[in-house]
Amino acid sequence: MILWALWRRGLLARVDGEKLRWFFGWSPDPLALSRRYPMWRILGPVRLLAAPRYAAAVAGWLAYRMNLFDGVEG
């Protein structure tokens, strides 16, 4: 479900290596909060795969986070 929601919003085309490293907590800065509390930890992986509404909401949240990272919003 989540891949479908991300694809529909066009987020899969905007993902690059740096954003994935921050999402999974593999940032080069050892003191970064994303290393201790990566973004994927707060998402329910089973719920993302099974619930279309939840996947759409998470895709919206990820779109907002990507816009912040790219400097479009904020």
C-alpha positions in Angstrom: 0.0 0.0 0.0 2.7 2.5 0.9 4.6 2.1 -2.3 1.4 2.7 -4.2 0.7 5.8 -2.2 4.2 7.1 -2.7 4.1 6.5 -6.4 0.7 8.3 -6.8 2.2 11.4 -5.1 5.3 11.3 -7.2 7.6 10.8 -4.2 9.4 7.7 -5.5 10.9 9.8 -8.3 12.2 12.4 -5.8 14.0 10.0 -3.5 17.7 10.1 -3.5 20.5 8.5 -1.4 20.8 11.3 1.0 17.1 11.3 1.9 17.1 7.6 2.4 20.1 7.7 4.7 18.3 10.3 6.9 15.1 8.2 6.9 16.9 5.1 8.0 19.2 6.8 10.4 22.4 6.4 8.5 23.5 10.0 8.6 27.2 10.9 8.6 26.8 13.1 11.7 27.1 10.8 14.8 25.2 13.3 16.9 22.2 13.7 14.6 18.8 12.9 16.1 18.0 10.8 13.0 20.6 8.3 14.1 19.0 7.7 17.5 15.4 8.1 16.4 15.1 7.4 12.7 11.9 8.3 11.0 11.0 4.7 10.1 10.7 3.7 13.7 7.6 5.7 14.4 5.7 4.1 11.4 3.9 0.8 11.8 5.4 -1.3 9.0 2.6 -3.9 9.1 -0.1 -1.2 9.1 1.7 0.6 6.2 1.4 -2.6 4.1 -2.2 -3.3 5.0 -4.1 -0.1 5.6 -4.6 2.1 2.5 -5.8 5.1 4.5 -2.8 5.0 6.8 -0.5 4.6 3.9 -2.0 7.7 2.2 -1.6 9.7 5.4 2.0 8.6 5.8 2.7 9.5 2.1 1.3 13.0 2.7 3.6 13.3 5.8 6.6 12.1 3.8 5.8 14.6 1.0 5.8 17.4 3.6 9.1 16.1 5.0 10.7 15.9 1.6 9.6 19.5 0.8 11.2 20.6 4.0 14.4 18.8 3.2 14.5 20.3 -0.3 13.7 23.8 0.9 10.3 24.1 -0.8 8.4 24.6 2.5 9.2 25.9 5.9 
